[in-house]
Amino acid sequence: MASLSNWTKLAAAIVFGATAGAACATEAQYDCSGGAELTAQFSAPGAPDGHVVLTFSGSSRSLTLPQVLSADGGRYADGGTEFWIKGKSATLTRGGKSETCVTK
């Protein structure tokens, strides 16, 4: 029975770790060269549906972009808008125009 108890403890630890990790999303604020100020709220690492929610300062408007394949950095795009981060900077592309954003 001790073996079953150990398996139960291991399963509980895995479930706890998975739910605790899911609650640890990251948020960053950016100033962009074109004047946009935004908050980016990233899904937790390892989330099955990686995404970012961009909220633009001075507006109640937010935009959710799914995470897409990237050779370098984190890239989020929906066809019309792209938010591509690398380190402390990002490129925001909307309507075919790009601006550089840096964390505050």
C-alpha positions in Angstrom: 0.0 0.0 0.0 2.9 2.4 0.6 3.6 2.3 -3.2 0.0 3.4 -4.0 0.3 6.2 -1.5 3.5 7.4 -3.1 1.8 7.3 -6.5 -1.2 9.3 -5.1 1.2 11.9 -3.7 3.1 12.2 -7.0 -0.2 12.6 -8.9 -1.4 15.3 -6.5 2.0 17.1 -6.9 1.7 17.0 -10.7 -1.9 18.3 -10.7 -1.0 21.1 -8.2 2.1 22.0 -10.2 0.1 22.2 -13.4 -2.7 24.4 -11.9 -0.2 26.6 -10.1 1.8 27.2 -13.3 -1.3 28.0 -15.3 -2.0 30.9 -12.8 1.4 32.5 -13.4 0.8 34.6 -16.5 3.3 37.4 -17.1 2.5 41.0 -17.7 4.7 43.8 -19.2 4.1 47.4 -20.2 5.5 48.9 -23.4 6.1 52.3 -24.9 6.1 52.2 -28.7 7.8 54.5 -31.2 4.6 55.4 -32.9 3.1 56.7 -29.6 1.2 53.6 -28.6 1.4 52.6 -24.9 0.2 49.1 -24.2 0.1 46.3 -21.6 0.8 42.8 -22.7 -0.5 40.0 -20.6 1.1 36.7 -21.7 -0.3 33.3 -21.0 1.6 31.1 -18.6 4.6 29.2 -20.0 3.6 25.8 -21.3 -0.1 26.7 -21.6 -1.7 24.6 -24.3 -3.1 27.7 -26.0 -0.3 30.3 -25.8 -1.5 33.9 -26.4 -1.1 37.5 -25.5 -3.8 40.0 -24.6 -2.8 43.6 -25.6 -4.5 46.4 -23.9 -3.9 49.9 -25.3 -3.6 52.8 -22.9 -6.4 55.4 -23.1 -8.7 52.8 -24.6 -10.8 50.0 -23.2 -9.9 48.1 -26.3 -8.0 44.9 -26.0 -6.8 42.4 -28.6 -6.0 38.7 -28.1 -3.4 37.2 -30.4 -2.5 33.5 -30.5 1.1 32.5 -30.2 2.5 31.4 -33.6 5.7 29.7 -34.7 8.9 31.7 -34.3 12.5 31.0 -35.0 13.6 33.6 -32.4 11.6 35.3 -29.6 7.9 35.1 -28.9 5.6 35.8 -31.8 1.8 36.4 -31.6 -0.3 37.1 -34.7 -3.8 36.9 -36.2 -3.1 37.9 -39.8 -3.8 41.6 -39.4 -1.8 42.3 -36.3 1.6 40.9 -35.1 3.4 41.4 -31.8 6.9 39.9 -31.9 9.0 40.1 -28.7 12.7 39.5 -28.2 14.2 40.4 -24.9 13.0 43.8 -23.6 11.8 45.0 -27.0 9.0 44.1 -29.4 7.7 45.0 -32.8 4.0 45.8 -33.1 2.7 45.6 -36.7 -0.8 46.8 -37.4 -2.3 47.7 -40.8 1.0 47.0 -42.5 2.9 49.6 -40.3 5.5 48.5 -37.7 6.6 50.3 -34.6 9.3 49.3 -32.1 8.2 48.9 -28.5 10.3 48.7 -25.3 9.4 47.7 -21.8 8.8 50.4 -19.3 
